[in-house]
Amino acid sequence: MISSNDFRTGTTIELDGQVWRVVEFLHVKPGKGSAFVRTKLKSVRNGNLVEKTFRAGESVQQAVLEKSNLQHTYVESGDYVFMNMTSFEETRLSSDQIGKGSKYLKEGMEVNVIFYKEEVLEVELPISVTLKVTKTDPGVKGDTASGGTKPAILETGAQVMVPLFISEGEMIKVDTRNDSYLGREN
C-alpha cells in the first residue's frame, strides 16, 4: 500500500484491477476543508488518460512491476521470440504486445520488458537504433542537410523521413520514440 501523499511522477498504482502510472500530481491544501491530491493517471495497458482526486493520506494499492532485460533472437509465425540472457528462458510476444516499436526490432537487439503478475505490460526499446537504409530515392549532387526530406525504408521494414543526401546502404540512427532521423552512423 502507498499513501496518496507519496505519489511521484512515474509511480505505478492499481485501481479497479488496472495498472496506472502517475503522470502529474498536485497536493492541494484549500483554506477550508481537508487537503487532497489531484492526479493525472495513464493506463499502462492502453494509454488512456484520466484525472482522479484522492484524499490526502488515502491508501492505494501500489503495483509492483518487474523489468527484465531480454534479447530479441528471432521471429516465428508472427511471434517475436526473446531470450533472458541470465536464465536462458524464452518469451514469445506478439506485435500487438510490443506495439509500434516492433518495426525497429532486429535480431540481437536488447529491450526491457515490463511485467505485472507475469503479464507483459510494455516493451521499452532503446531510445535510438542504428539501421541500414535498404530503399530510398538516389541522392543528387548538391543536396544538403537543410534542403528537405524524402522517405527511406530501413532493413527492418520501418519507414522514416531522411535528408535528401542519404543513399541506399548507409547506416543511420533513428529515434524510436518519434520515428525521426538523428544522423549518420560512423
Secondary structure, 3 states (H helix, E strand, C coil): CEEHHHCCCCCEEEECCEEEEEEEEEEECCCCCCCEEEEEEEECCCCCEEEEEEECCCEEEECCCEEEEEEEEEEECCEEEEEECCCCCEEEECHHHHHHHHHHCCCCCEEEEEEECCEEEEEECCCEEEEEEEEECCCCCCCCCCCCEEEEEECCCCEEEEECCCCCCCEEEEECCCCEEEEECC
